[in-house]
Amino acid sequence: MIKKNSAASVEEQYDERGRLIITDSSKIPENMTEEEVVDFWDTYAMSEELLNESYIEEDDLLPPRKSATKPINLRIENDLLNRLQKIAESKQIPYQTLLK
């Protein structure tokens, strides 16, 4: 639905729920309370273009990968291994991770 605002002679577009469609991210207020956010998004919607611009790739959300590890063989006395396994169990992690 498109309405023309005679005062500013700008076409305003509304979505199917009657919310005004925002095409510029600068029109989205910052530092709103949760209640203000709910009220704002009940009244406004983002345009498809703005949604695509603000899309964050999944890779950008993840922390950088650690460098690859290399498997090795390590000889440890049984007593030391048992103590490491108990420590790892108390921390709820595998003992191999504890050794890293």
C-alpha positions as CSV (number, residue, x, y, z in Angstrom):
1,M,0.0,0.0,0.0
2,I,1.4,3.4,-1.0
3,K,0.2,6.7,0.4
4,K,1.5,10.1,-0.6
5,N,2.3,12.6,2.1
6,S,1.2,16.0,0.7
7,A,3.2,18.0,3.2
8,A,6.6,16.5,2.2
9,S,5.4,15.1,-1.1
10,V,7.0,11.8,-0.3
11,E,5.5,8.5,-1.0
12,E,5.0,6.5,2.2
13,Q,4.8,2.7,1.9
14,Y,3.0,0.5,4.4
15,D,3.2,-3.3,4.9
16,E,0.3,-5.6,5.0
17,R,-0.1,-4.9,8.8
18,G,-0.3,-1.2,8.2
19,R,3.2,-0.4,9.5
20,L,5.2,2.4,7.8
21,I,8.1,0.9,5.9
22,I,11.5,2.4,6.7
23,T,14.1,2.6,3.9
24,D,16.9,4.3,5.8
25,S,18.6,2.9,8.9
26,S,19.1,6.4,10.3
27,K,15.3,6.6,10.9
28,I,15.6,3.8,13.5
29,P,16.1,5.4,17.0
30,E,19.0,4.2,19.2
31,N,19.0,3.6,22.9
32,M,15.4,2.7,23.2
33,T,13.9,0.8,26.2
34,E,12.4,-2.6,25.5
35,E,8.9,-1.1,25.7
36,E,9.9,1.6,23.2
37,V,11.4,-1.0,20.9
38,V,8.1,-3.0,20.9
39,D,6.1,0.1,20.3
40,F,8.4,1.2,17.5
41,W,8.3,-2.1,15.6
42,D,4.5,-2.3,16.0
43,T,4.4,0.9,14.0
44,Y,7.3,0.5,11.6
45,A,8.8,-2.2,9.4
46,M,12.1,-2.4,7.5
47,S,12.2,-2.5,3.7
48,E,13.5,-5.6,2.0
49,E,16.6,-3.6,0.9
50,L,17.3,-2.4,4.4
51,L,16.9,-6.0,5.7
52,N,19.3,-7.3,3.2
53,E,21.8,-4.5,4.0
54,S,21.6,-5.3,7.8
55,Y,21.9,-9.1,7.3
56,I,25.0,-10.4,9.2
57,E,26.7,-13.5,7.7
58,E,26.9,-16.4,10.1
59,D,30.7,-16.4,9.7
60,D,30.8,-12.9,11.0
61,L,29.1,-14.0,14.2
62,L,31.5,-16.8,15.1
63,P,34.8,-16.1,16.8
64,P,37.9,-16.6,14.7
65,R,39.0,-20.2,14.3
66,K,41.9,-21.4,16.3
67,S,44.9,-22.6,14.5
68,A,44.8,-26.3,13.6
69,T,46.1,-28.7,16.1
70,K,48.3,-31.6,15.4
71,P,47.8,-35.0,17.1
72,I,50.8,-36.3,19.0
73,N,51.6,-39.3,21.2
74,L,52.5,-38.5,24.8
75,R,53.7,-41.0,27.4
76,I,52.4,-40.1,30.9
77,E,52.7,-42.2,34.0
78,N,49.5,-43.9,35.1
79,D,49.3,-42.0,38.3
80,L,49.7,-38.6,36.6
81,L,47.1,-39.6,34.0
82,N,44.6,-40.6,36.7
83,R,45.0,-37.3,38.5
84,L,44.6,-35.3,35.2
85,Q,41.4,-37.3,34.4
86,K,40.0,-36.6,37.9
87,I,40.7,-32.8,37.5
88,A,39.2,-32.8,34.0
89,E,36.1,-34.7,35.3
90,S,35.6,-32.1,38.1
91,K,35.8,-29.4,35.4
92,Q,33.5,-31.5,33.2
93,I,35.8,-31.4,30.2
94,P,37.8,-34.2,28.5
95,Y,41.3,-34.7,29.9
96,Q,42.8,-34.1,26.4
97,T,41.2,-30.7,26.4
98,L,42.7,-30.0,29.8
99,L,46.1,-30.8,28.5
100,K,45.8,-28.3,25.7
